[in-house]
């Protein structure tokens, strides 16, 4: 694969979206700062660029990443969408992936997502079973426990988890947190060196895909 060097002016992760004045020059090199997946994963979206965030609630680096990812996501334009994908790398992660998709299905994920990280990494709470999670949701978010469990144990949630595992394999995800832009671009976290730099590159590549897809800025 030929290396492609792209010169990009950036000031901070949201420069491409906020139209702020540029301050510094960064050179992004394919094969060094990011790779292009082959084959490209089909997002099945024609009117939005999809940025996938692969994470696990038990992952401490994922918890730290939220401090950067959430403000970044709030500033995304309408033609760029963040899609979180909980993955199952270790025993016990399946319970928390199920909890994520259940909260998403019940329409409360934006209320519960950060508190779940806080409960695990700041309060050192352990969720060994989906019943533990249901109790916590009932106590903290006034969620009906039986309705939560019924949803969590449904075929629909099981299908979502199988789909996320399939996406993880197809996009070659081996660690968390990881992001993939539009099923095509996979940033190299080690080379970039920081969460802020990772999202600067995500901003650039998202804008690049917006242009490629002919979407309105």
C-alpha positions in Angstrom: 0.0 0.0 0.0 1.5 3.4 -1.0 1.9 5.8 1.8 -0.1 9.0 1.5 1.0 12.1 3.3 -1.7 14.6 4.0 -1.0 18.0 5.4 -3.7 19.3 7.7 -4.0 22.5 9.7 -5.7 21.9 13.0 -6.1 23.8 16.2 -7.9 21.2 18.4 -10.2 18.2 17.9 -13.2 20.2 16.7 -11.5 22.5 14.3 -13.1 20.9 11.3 -16.5 21.2 12.8 -16.3 24.5 14.6 -14.5 26.5 11.9 -12.1 27.9 14.5 -8.8 29.6 13.2 -6.0 27.1 12.7 -2.8 27.3 14.7 -0.6 24.3 14.0 0.4 22.0 11.2 0.2 18.3 11.5 1.2 15.8 8.8 -0.9 12.6 8.8 0.7 9.6 7.1 -1.2 6.5 6.0 0.4 3.4 7.5 1.8 5.4 10.4 -1.0 7.5 11.9 -3.8 5.4 10.5 -4.5 2.4 8.3 -7.2 1.8 5.7 -9.2 -1.3 6.3 -9.3 -3.9 3.5 -12.1 -4.7 3.0 -13.9 -1.6 4.1 -16.7 -2.3 6.5 -20.1 -1.3 5.1 -21.8 1.1 7.5 -25.0 1.0 5.4 -25.3 4.7 5.8 -25.6 7.0 2.8 -26.3 10.3 4.5 -24.0 10.2 7.5 -20.3 9.4 8.2 -20.3 6.8 11.0 -17.6 7.0 13.6 -17.5 3.7 15.6 -16.2 3.8 19.2 -15.3 0.3 20.5 -15.3 0.2 24.3 -15.7 -1.9 27.4 -17.1 -0.6 30.6 -14.4 -2.4 32.6 -11.7 -0.9 30.5 -10.0 2.0 32.5 -8.6 3.6 29.4 -12.2 3.7 28.0 -13.3 5.5 31.1 -10.5 8.1 30.7 -11.4 8.4 27.0 -14.9 9.5 27.8 -13.6 12.8 29.1 -12.6 13.6 25.5 -15.0 11.6 23.5 -18.3 12.9 24.9 -17.5 16.7 24.4 -16.3 15.8 20.9 -19.4 13.9 20.1 -21.7 16.7 21.2 -20.1 19.0 18.6 -20.4 16.7 15.7 -22.4 18.0 12.7 -25.5 16.3 11.6 -23.8 14.4 8.8 -21.3 12.7 11.3 -22.6 10.3 13.9 -20.9 8.5 16.8 -21.9 4.9 17.2 -20.7 3.2 20.4 -20.0 -0.6 20.2 -19.5 -2.5 23.4 -17.1 -5.4 23.0 -16.6 -8.6 24.9 -12.8 -9.3 25.4 -12.9 -10.8 28.8 -15.2 -12.8 31.1 -17.8 -10.5 32.6 -17.8 -8.0 29.7 -20.8 -9.7 28.2 -23.0 -8.6 31.2 -22.0 -5.0 30.7 -22.4 -5.1 26.9 -25.9 -6.5 27.5 -26.5 -3.6 30.0 -25.4 -1.0 27.4 -27.7 -2.3 24.7 -30.6 -2.7 27.1 -30.2 0.9 28.3 -30.0 2.0 24.6 -33.2 0.1 23.7 -35.0 1.5 26.7 -34.0 5.1 25.6 -32.0 5.9 28.7 -28.4 5.4 27.5 -27.4 9.0 27.6 -28.4 9.1 31.3 -26.7 5.9 32.2 -23.5 5.7 30.1 -21.2 7.9 32.1 -22.6 6.9 35.5 -21.9 3.2 34.6 -18.2 4.1 34.1 -18.2 6.1 37.3 -19.8 3.2 39.3 -17.1 0.8 38.1 -14.0 2.9 38.1 -14.7 5.5 40.9 -17.1 3.6 43.2 -15.5 0.2 42.5 -18.9 -1.4 42.1 -18.9 -4.9 40.7 -21.7 -6.1 38.4 -21.3 -9.9 38.3 -24.7 -10.6 36.8 -27.4 -8.8 34.8 -29.5 -8.9 37.9 -26.9 -6.8 39.7 -27.1 -4.3 36.9 -30.9 -4.3 37.0 -30.9 -3.6 40.7 -28.5 -0.7 40.2 -30.6 0.7 37.3 -33.7 0.5 39.5 -32.1 2.2 42.4 -30.4 5.0 40.4 -32.6 5.6 37.4 -36.1 4.6 38.6 -36.1 1.8 36.0 -38.6 -1.1 36.4 -36.4 -4.1 37.2 -38.5 -6.7 35.6 -38.8 -4.6 32.4 -35.1 -4.2 32.3 -34.4 -7.9 32.8 -37.1 -8.8 30.2 -35.3 -6.6 27.6 -31.8 -7.6 28.6 -32.6 -11.3 28.2 -34.4 -10.9 24.9 -33.4 -12.3 21.5 -33.0 -8.7 20.3 -30.3 -7.8 22.8 -28.5 -11.1 22.2 -28.5 -10.3 18.4 -27.0 -6.9 19.1 -24.2 -8.4 21.0 -23.5 -11.0 18.3 -23.5 -8.1 15.8 -21.1 -6.1 17.8 -18.7 -9.1 18.1 -18.9 -9.5 14.3 -18.1 -5.8 13.8 -15.2 -6.1 16.1 -13.8 -9.0 14.0 -14.4 -7.4 10.7 -12.8 -4.1 11.7 -9.9 -5.9 13.3 -10.4 -4.5 16.8 -7.8 -5.9 19.3 -7.9 -3.3 22.1 -10.1 -0.7 23.6 -10.8 2.1 23.3 -10.6 2.0 19.5 -12.3 4.1 16.8 -13.0 3.5 13.2 -14.1 6.2 10.8 -16.8 5.2 8.4 -15.7 1.6 8.4 -12.6 2.6 6.6 -10.0 4.5 8.6 -8.5 3.0 11.8 -6.2 5.5 13.7 -3.0 4.2 15.3 -3.4 5.2 19.0 0.3 4.5 19.9 1.6 6.7 17.1 -0.8 9.5 17.9 0.1 9.4 21.6 -2.9 11.0 23.2 -6.7 11.0 23.2 -6.8 14.6 22.0 -4.6 13.7 19.0 -6.7 10.7 18.3 -9.8 12.8 18.0 -8.0 15.5 16.0 -7.3 12.8 13.4 -10.9 11.5 13.7 -12.2 15.0 12.9 -10.0 15.3 9.8 -10.9 11.8 8.5 -14.6 12.4 9.2 -14.5 15.6 7.2 -12.6 13.8 4.4 -15.4 11.2 4.2 -18.1 14.0 4.3 -16.4 15.4 1.1 -16.0 11.9 -0.5 -19.6 11.1 0.1 -20.7 14.5 -1.3 -22.5 15.4 2.0 -23.3 19.0 2.9 -21.1 20.5 5.6 
